[in-house]
């Protein structure tokens, strides 16, 4: 390999996002560089979940263009939900390959011109040395037949969407389609999956564990813009599209998005509550709260694990926010936790819980919901548990703790 060839190859494989920027995708950055490199160079099947507006499909289009220039002996398949969805991306890949930047790079790699032939659903370049008559890149919707087809590289993008959330039949159909892809993939080939989750039993359950990039982790959306998005759509839609999590909207008690406030001083001289976990998969939840007029100000933290392991951290939060006493239920532990809190020098309050948990959440937390302002810093997972709460929810620790604080202040509501 000549120096010129090596420079072109290294540019495409080490700095693919910069290549994308030269194609006109100026929003691609270091985050996308890592994604594209993994799509190109990884060996195992991969799953990338990223929020809406994260440019994940753009990254796939750039990866496919590079794949077709560098791996002329391989063919690829690109799959989206419908045939119409496919055409948009296939057109973009062809445009990427026809760009003058791609022509210069390919000439540096091979000394030849790059010729591109494209239809609405297929692209083939002069770099292709595969089966004669077969497309180098073939785009297919999940409703099309893939019987008899084969590919070295398969990219699925957004094959799960709102339809899968609403329809069990659709979820099962897409899962069957994905299982069939494994026989389409050639030996030594690879499947790359990108998208967002929509249901706890959607086709992502058939894929390798996902690398998740939610709207908070990427930093691509400014806080004000993110809050505007949150307010503009139902919580279940925001959770799926931007937080990459599921909310059972059909049974959810809390359907309006939470409201946040920056001033932690609103909690001063309030009370706290701990919903303790003593093993298993439960969470220990802490809620600090204060009532001011007709508003409740709450702050929540969530830890997965035994209360003994997180109690010091929880009490430090109470001290920082100047909230006490710390109330705990005594039904299950015979007063153990209240004694531990007191032993650590904090004020403790214990009570015997007589009320059904779901009733308590449905009455008190739901009653106050529109009048609660959450202090910024509240754990996203804590809010997520509440937004996803239903009577059959797997985890209800945050909702239970928040409901106890609401009940405490409810008796003084005018």
Secondary structure, DSSP 4 states (H G I P E B T S, - for coil): --HHHHHHHHHHHH-HHHHHHHTT-TT--HHHHHHHHHHHH--S-EEEEE-TTS-HHHHHHHHHHHHHHH-TT--EEEEESSHHHHHHHHHHHHHHHHSHHHHHHHHHHHSS---EEE-SSEEEETT--SSTTS-SEEEEETTS--TT--EEEEEEES-S-HHHHH-HHHHHHHHHHHHHHHHHEEEEEEEEEEE----TTSGGGGSPPPEEE-HHHH--S-HHHHHHHHHHS-HHHHIIIII-----TTT-S--SPPEEES-GGGGTTEEEEEE---STT-EEEEEEEEEETTEEEEEEEEEES-HHHHHHHHHHHHHHHTEEEEEEE-TTTTTHHHHHHHHTT--EEEE---S-HHHHIIIIIHHHGGGEEEETT--HHHHHHHHT--TT-S--HHHHHHHHHHHHHHTT--
